[in-house]
Amino acid sequence: MTTPSEGLRADRVSRAAGGRLILDGVTLAPPPGATVGLIGPNGSGKSTLLRVLAGVLAPEGGLVTLDGEPLAATSRRTVARRVAVVDQHAATQVELSVADVVRLGRIPHRRAWAAPGPADEEAVREAMERTGLTDRAGQSWHTLSGGERQRVQIARALAQRPRELLLDEPTNHLDIQHQLDLLTLVSALPLTCVVALHDLNLAAMFCDLVTVLDGGRVVAAGPPHEVITERLIADVYRVRSVVTREGPQGRPSVRFLPSAGV
């Protein structure tokens, strides 16, 4: 049985940049195993919150904890083993194969300069199998499409064997099929996933819970059918919409209306 202190949690976290609050007292406590969507307009603080959760940025107020312990007091290796990050863009000038990129996920589990061992290779094999990349193992990273590269980055993250996965706009620049394929994969993972998304319909389809950020603050949080409403879309995004409910869970479907605003 899990307790409230388990997992990755942000408690009243604040962060400023250029004299402006980017995050203002944000609390986020993803339930173990849930897929949580971060939604909100550009500049609302989604990417900054993910970086704070990953330990890349330190909060200036509040606290991030991992299993109840301050993240700042936890070793970088421990955090890297537990928390995996998939950024919007990944690039390398080095000539790497798909398997080489996925093996990078094993670095936190190996001693410095140590060669991959049997456990590392097994983790890499499982990660590529889960992401449908087994037949691409020897293919050059540079020959892959955007959707394929994102799958490789998820495989690299899975090779870490984390318990938490943070994804920053993973569907950006992907066509509809690859967006659906990617989020189907992510939502089926036996991990706690926090994913920043622009598309409200994708958030409604694939997330167990959504947290809405606006101006660095959490303005709503809960199941998509409770949170994604016409009123919230008008208040947060300043546009008009029609929200209908579909399926046995009543997941919202959003249709935007032509408008100069609300």
Salt bridges, closest charged atoms under 4 A:
ASP11 OD1 - ARG12 NE 3.43
ASP24 OD2 - ARG217 NE 2.71
ASP67 OD2 - ARG82 NH1 2.72
ASP67 OD1 - ARG163 NH2 3.69
ASP100 OD1 - ARG103 NH1 3.22
ASP120 OD1 - ARG106 NE 2.90
GLU121 OE2 - ARG103 NE 3.02
GLU122 OE2 - ARG125 NH2 2.73
GLU126 OE1 - ARG161 NH2 2.87
GLU129 OE1 - ARG125 NH1 3.16
GLU148 OE2 - ARG136 NH1 2.83
GLU164 OE2 - ARG82 NH2 2.83
GLU169 OE2 - HIS198 NE2 3.44
ASP175 OD1 - HIS178 ND1 2.87
GLU226 OE2 - HIS225 NE2 3.83
ASP235 OD1 - ARG231 NH2 2.91
